[in-house]
């Protein structure tokens, strides 16, 4: 891939609540003549504010942050700036989470474990108008494309299951009957192709359907 220095370096906003990650990414970018870090943010709210302030060419966006998460921040930024080019930077390879980010408006997806190898080429690709999704994540998205998606209520039930709550507690918390909880459980077991609560939580976490 060409690394010809443009007349104006690629201006980058880094959004992540971990200072070590921001420092590491900044150090990688600092050695490049064709790009520069113009701002940093630690929350989704700060990301929106900084985007308005500096109007970066490319934004690197973490997904799990205190307060507003990355997907909500992507949605808000893209609503206000439809041409925003945002790369998700995350530790999670789940297809469901990746698909939510892409639907929110992200045009790139990068796992933090591959930053040293892939960050610079991904930034240049996104800046030039292309998209980037790691092959393994694209394969997972394609594999599950025909699956029935979980409803918001099923996901809410599953989050409580992940917290270790029994059906009776879940029913009380969601203001539904215990029989309704059991119906939701049977449905999500079928959709996730699992046989018990532990498997359901394990699969949902791996795919990024829920977070803990």
Residue, then its C-alpha position, 0 to 999 in steps of 0.5 A: x500500500x502506498x505511503x505517499x505523504x499527502x499535502x495535508x496529514x491525516x488528522x486523527x481523533x483517538x477515543x479510548x478510556x485506557x491511557x496506555x492504549x491512547x499513548x501506544x496508538x499515538x506513539x505508532x502514529x507519531x512516526x508517520x509523516x502522513x498522519x497526526x493525532x489532533x485530539x483524544x477523548x475518554x468517553x462517548x460524550x467527549x468524543x462527540x465534543x472533540x469531533x465538533x471541535x477538531x473535525x478529524x479525518x479519521x476517528x479511532x473509537x473504542x466501544x466499551x467506555x464509561x457513560x456513553x458507549x462507542x456505538x452510541x457515540x458513532x450514531x450521534x457523530x454520524x447523525x451530525x456529520x454524515x461523512x465521518x469516517x470512524x474505525x472501531x478499535x476493540x478487543x471484542x471479535x463478536x459478530x453481533x457487536x461488529x454488525x451493530x457498529x457497522x450499522x451505526x456508521x463505522x467504516x472500519x473495524x480493528x482488533x486491539x491485538x492487531x494494532x501494531x500490524x494493521x493500524x496504519x494501513x487501516x487508517x490510510x485505507x479508511x481515509x482513502x474511502x475504503x472500508x476495512x473489516x478483518x476477514x475472521x469477523x466478516x466470516x462470522x457476520x456472514x455465518x450468522x446472517x440468516x440467524x433469527x435475531x434476539x428481541x430487545x426483551x430476550x436480550x434483557x432477559x439474557x443480561x439478567x441470566x448473565x448476572x446470575x438471576x433466577x427466572x422469578x427475579x427476572x420476572x419481577x425486574x422486568x415486570x412480566x410473568x415467570x411464564x413469560x420469562x420461560x417463553x423468552x428463555x426457550x426462544x433465545x435457546x433456539x435462536x442461539x442453538x444452545x441447551x442451557x443458561x450457561x451456554x446461552x450466556x457464553x455464546x452471547x458474550x462471545x458474539x457480543x450480543x451482551x456485555x458484562 
